[in-house]
Amino acid sequence: MYNKNQLCEKIRSVHKDIGKCGIDINVEYGTDNKAWVVHLRKGNLKLKTYLEPEDANICMDGKHCIGLVMQISQLKDNIVNMKYS
């Protein structure tokens, strides 16, 4: 089994610009919906997405990270393209 720090590092390993271009990441397990909650922050902008444990497990097991990559890519693109309000 893995923890939130390991999942966070895995996300950073496949998305090299997260954490380096002003985009901060935080990961936590949501017990209410039984899914990983991935928070991205850029300045005052904050977005989150829910990552199904099955997708995270497959990626963390070294099989493939397609679900994780696609979902985090979409979230990252959304926060990069948002305008400050």
C-alpha positions, -999 to +999 in steps of 0.1 A: +000+000+000+011+036-005+005+069+012-005+104+000+032+115-002+041+086-024+011+093-047+020+130-048+055+121-058+042+098-085+021+126-099+051+149-099+072+123-117+047+121-146+039+158-146+074+174-143+060+210-143+038+206-113+055+221-083+080+240-105+059+265-125+040+280-096+016+251-095+014+235-061-001+201-054-016+184-024-031+149-022-054+135+004-077+105+007-114+115+010-131+090+033-165+104+024-163+095-013-135+068-009-113+085-035-080+104-037-085+141-038-059+159-058-057+197-052-038+220-075-031+256-066-017+284-087-017+318-069-052+323-057-067+297-080-076+263-066-090+233-083-095+197-073-103+164-089-111+130-075-089+101-085-104+067-082-084+043-061-083+017-089-066+042-112-041+052-085-034+016-076-027+006-112-003+035-116+014+029-082+019-008-091+039+003-121+014-010-147+002+021-164-008+056-155-032+065-183-061+074-160-040+094-136-021+112-164-052+122-183-071+134-152-043+154-138-034+168-172-069+181-176-069+197-141-035+212-148-046+227-181-077+241-165-058+259-137-032+272-161-058+286-185-080+302-157-080+339-153-075+355-119-107+371-107 
